[in-house]
Amino acid sequence: MKANLHRMGKVDHIAIAVRDLDSAVELYQSIFGFALLKRREVQGKFSGMRSAEMDGGKFTIVLIEGTDPASQVCRYVDRYGPGVQHVAIVVDNLEATARALADSGAQFATEIIRGDGLLQLFTRREDNSGMMFEFIERTEAEGFQAQNIQKLFDQLESTSAY
């Protein structure tokens, strides 16, 4: 993968797992000056997640809170504590990046998630640091689509990944 780092772009967003979404939104707005773009709630087969997309100017922070002890977010917080849950990196060609990552030994928590103007792929969480990486290819405007978020949640829930 080292030879392919030049293909990666900027950080698209950072997802931060929190225990209390409402107080986190208040902090990021009132103290740090982030603008709230959108709130969402996703429900899987046995768990859920609430999120708040916060505009940081040249990047986005997505605050996430589990709604059930079995949710990926609650399980993440139980294991690693609140904090950066994943970093999303923009790439020009997600399929080529996925092949290069796989050739380098990367393991994935999802398949490529396809939406209108948006492709996403998540690595398996690295146990030592708790980090997961998302690689994202955008062909349209910034932001996230409800269908992609639901597909991600469903894939992670089905594989018991968090």
C-alpha beads as a LAMMPS data file, in Angstrom:
LAMMPS data file: protein, C-alpha beads

162 atoms
161 bonds

1 atom types
1 bond types

-500.0 500.0 xlo xhi
-500.0 500.0 ylo yhi
-500.0 500.0 zlo zhi

Masses

1 110.0

Atoms # bond

1 1 1 0.000 0.000 0.000
2 1 1 2.925 2.339 0.632
3 1 1 3.440 2.822 -3.107
4 1 1 -0.207 3.797 -3.473
5 1 1 -0.327 6.513 -0.809
6 1 1 0.083 9.173 -3.493
7 1 1 -3.378 8.225 -4.812
8 1 1 -5.064 9.222 -1.579
9 1 1 -6.416 12.670 -1.040
10 1 1 -7.490 14.713 1.892
11 1 1 -9.361 13.667 4.990
12 1 1 -13.069 13.763 4.119
13 1 1 -14.431 13.345 7.619
14 1 1 -13.681 12.037 11.062
15 1 1 -16.274 10.003 12.974
16 1 1 -16.211 10.449 16.729
17 1 1 -18.053 8.024 19.008
18 1 1 -19.685 9.795 21.958
19 1 1 -21.722 8.770 24.966
20 1 1 -24.155 11.713 24.737
21 1 1 -24.859 13.111 21.266
22 1 1 -26.797 16.169 22.401
23 1 1 -24.067 17.428 24.722
24 1 1 -21.400 16.707 22.084
25 1 1 -23.318 18.725 19.466
26 1 1 -23.608 21.596 21.939
27 1 1 -19.853 21.501 22.646
28 1 1 -18.855 21.398 18.976
29 1 1 -21.237 24.248 18.141
30 1 1 -20.795 26.611 21.078
31 1 1 -17.116 26.118 21.898
32 1 1 -15.507 25.046 18.623
33 1 1 -17.803 26.854 16.177
34 1 1 -18.848 23.888 14.052
35 1 1 -22.169 24.215 12.224
36 1 1 -24.725 21.420 12.533
37 1 1 -25.542 20.198 9.031
38 1 1 -27.833 17.272 9.690
39 1 1 -28.971 14.802 12.325
40 1 1 -29.877 11.230 11.452
41 1 1 -31.039 8.060 13.139
42 1 1 -30.370 4.615 11.689
43 1 1 -32.008 1.422 12.857
44 1 1 -30.647 -2.045 12.110
45 1 1 -32.153 -5.424 12.870
46 1 1 -31.212 -5.317 16.547
47 1 1 -29.542 -1.984 17.262
48 1 1 -29.397 1.654 16.263
49 1 1 -27.286 4.767 15.970
50 1 1 -27.878 8.517 16.099
51 1 1 -25.507 10.886 14.324
52 1 1 -24.861 14.572 13.807
53 1 1 -22.913 15.832 10.818
54 1 1 -20.872 18.910 11.805
55 1 1 -19.267 21.316 9.297
56 1 1 -15.677 22.153 10.129
57 1 1 -14.997 24.192 7.001
58 1 1 -12.593 22.027 5.012
59 1 1 -13.680 18.784 6.668
60 1 1 -16.609 17.267 8.480
61 1 1 -16.906 15.661 11.876
62 1 1 -19.643 13.090 12.317
63 1 1 -20.596 12.562 15.941
64 1 1 -22.119 9.125 16.536
65 1 1 -23.974 7.636 19.497
66 1 1 -25.317 4.107 19.856
67 1 1 -28.956 3.752 20.846
68 1 1 -28.720 0.227 22.187
69 1 1 -25.980 -1.653 24.081
70 1 1 -25.701 -4.078 21.130
71 1 1 -25.018 -1.308 18.584
72 1 1 -21.611 -1.031 16.938
73 1 1 -21.079 2.405 18.477
74 1 1 -21.858 1.282 22.046
75 1 1 -19.639 -1.757 21.598
76 1 1 -16.850 0.486 20.289
77 1 1 -17.171 2.849 23.281
78 1 1 -17.237 -0.095 25.705
79 1 1 -14.030 -1.508 24.217
80 1 1 -12.007 1.598 23.319
81 1 1 -13.779 4.492 25.042
82 1 1 -15.259 7.528 23.322
83 1 1 -13.153 9.145 20.616
84 1 1 -12.167 8.847 16.973
85 1 1 -14.036 5.828 15.643
86 1 1 -12.852 6.135 12.028
87 1 1 -11.103 8.460 9.608
88 1 1 -12.391 8.761 6.036
89 1 1 -9.890 9.459 3.271
90 1 1 -10.878 10.652 -0.199
91 1 1 -9.559 8.591 -3.109
92 1 1 -9.917 9.064 -6.862
93 1 1 -10.607 5.431 -7.708
94 1 1 -12.054 3.330 -4.889
95 1 1 -11.943 0.028 -6.748
96 1 1 -8.214 0.440 -7.552
97 1 1 -7.546 1.521 -3.965
98 1 1 -9.442 -1.527 -2.655
99 1 1 -7.339 -3.847 -4.823
100 1 1 -4.098 -2.182 -3.686
101 1 1 -5.154 -2.371 -0.041
102 1 1 -6.134 -6.038 -0.377
103 1 1 -2.799 -6.790 -2.080
104 1 1 -1.082 -5.158 0.898
105 1 1 -2.981 -7.390 3.307
106 1 1 -5.789 -5.088 4.407
107 1 1 -8.979 -6.737 5.600
108 1 1 -12.352 -5.128 5.111
109 1 1 -15.382 -4.798 7.362
110 1 1 -17.646 -3.980 4.404
111 1 1 -17.960 -4.474 0.706
112 1 1 -17.924 -1.352 -1.456
113 1 1 -21.077 0.560 -0.559
114 1 1 -22.535 2.266 -3.622
115 1 1 -24.834 5.267 -3.652
116 1 1 -25.598 8.108 -6.006
117 1 1 -22.311 9.952 -6.386
118 1 1 -20.695 8.202 -3.425
119 1 1 -18.685 4.995 -2.966
120 1 1 -17.396 3.869 0.447
121 1 1 -15.281 1.014 1.806
122 1 1 -14.354 0.332 5.445
123 1 1 -11.377 -1.617 6.757
124 1 1 -11.622 -3.951 9.693
125 1 1 -10.860 -2.266 12.992
126 1 1 -7.252 -2.490 14.094
127 1 1 -7.236 -3.894 17.637
128 1 1 -4.175 -2.089 18.957
129 1 1 -5.415 1.444 18.276
130 1 1 -9.121 0.863 17.738
131 1 1 -8.861 2.575 14.339
132 1 1 -10.933 1.821 11.289
133 1 1 -10.359 3.571 7.975
134 1 1 -12.951 4.495 5.416
135 1 1 -11.954 5.137 1.834
136 1 1 -14.430 7.280 -0.033
137 1 1 -14.852 8.273 -3.661
138 1 1 -17.168 11.186 -4.343
139 1 1 -18.484 12.049 -7.769
140 1 1 -21.081 14.513 -6.524
141 1 1 -21.558 17.046 -3.734
142 1 1 -20.350 16.649 -0.184
143 1 1 -22.513 15.048 2.461
144 1 1 -23.893 11.604 3.092
145 1 1 -26.879 9.726 1.802
146 1 1 -29.313 7.968 4.090
147 1 1 -29.173 4.849 1.902
148 1 1 -25.376 4.572 2.235
149 1 1 -25.508 5.045 5.997
150 1 1 -28.172 2.338 6.258
151 1 1 -26.168 -0.045 4.027
152 1 1 -23.071 0.546 6.152
153 1 1 -24.949 -0.030 9.384
154 1 1 -26.551 -3.218 8.021
155 1 1 -23.227 -4.621 6.750
156 1 1 -21.443 -3.943 10.032
157 1 1 -24.314 -5.406 12.027
158 1 1 -24.448 -8.553 9.867
159 1 1 -20.727 -9.242 10.357
160 1 1 -20.736 -8.172 14.016
161 1 1 -18.055 -5.602 13.175
162 1 1 -17.755 -2.399 15.103

Bonds

1 1 1 2
2 1 2 3
3 1 3 4
4 1 4 5
5 1 5 6
6 1 6 7
7 1 7 8
8 1 8 9
9 1 9 10
10 1 10 11
11 1 11 12
12 1 12 13
13 1 13 14
14 1 14 15
15 1 15 16
16 1 16 17
17 1 17 18
18 1 18 19
19 1 19 20
20 1 20 21
21 1 21 22
22 1 22 23
23 1 23 24
24 1 24 25
25 1 25 26
26 1 26 27
27 1 27 28
28 1 28 29
29 1 29 30
30 1 30 31
31 1 31 32
32 1 32 33
33 1 33 34
34 1 34 35
35 1 35 36
36 1 36 37
37 1 37 38
38 1 38 39
39 1 39 40
40 1 40 41
41 1 41 42
42 1 42 43
43 1 43 44
44 1 44 45
45 1 45 46
46 1 46 47
47 1 47 48
48 1 48 49
49 1 49 50
50 1 50 51
51 1 51 52
52 1 52 53
53 1 53 54
54 1 54 55
55 1 55 56
56 1 56 57
57 1 57 58
58 1 58 59
59 1 59 60
60 1 60 61
61 1 61 62
62 1 62 63
63 1 63 64
64 1 64 65
65 1 65 66
66 1 66 67
67 1 67 68
68 1 68 69
69 1 69 70
70 1 70 71
71 1 71 72
72 1 72 73
73 1 73 74
74 1 74 75
75 1 75 76
76 1 76 77
77 1 77 78
78 1 78 79
79 1 79 80
80 1 80 81
81 1 81 82
82 1 82 83
83 1 83 84
84 1 84 85
85 1 85 86
86 1 86 87
87 1 87 88
88 1 88 89
89 1 89 90
90 1 90 91
91 1 91 92
92 1 92 93
93 1 93 94
94 1 94 95
95 1 95 96
96 1 96 97
97 1 97 98
98 1 98 99
99 1 99 100
100 1 100 101
101 1 101 102
102 1 102 103
103 1 103 104
104 1 104 105
105 1 105 106
106 1 106 107
107 1 107 108
108 1 108 109
109 1 109 110
110 1 110 111
111 1 111 112
112 1 112 113
113 1 113 114
114 1 114 115
115 1 115 116
116 1 116 117
117 1 117 118
118 1 118 119
119 1 119 120
120 1 120 121
121 1 121 122
122 1 122 123
123 1 123 124
124 1 124 125
125 1 125 126
126 1 126 127
127 1 127 128
128 1 128 129
129 1 129 130
130 1 130 131
131 1 131 132
132 1 132 133
133 1 133 134
134 1 134 135
135 1 135 136
136 1 136 137
137 1 137 138
138 1 138 139
139 1 139 140
140 1 140 141
141 1 141 142
142 1 142 143
143 1 143 144
144 1 144 145
145 1 145 146
146 1 146 147
147 1 147 148
148 1 148 149
149 1 149 150
150 1 150 151
151 1 151 152
152 1 152 153
153 1 153 154
154 1 154 155
155 1 155 156
156 1 156 157
157 1 157 158
158 1 158 159
159 1 159 160
160 1 160 161
161 1 161 162
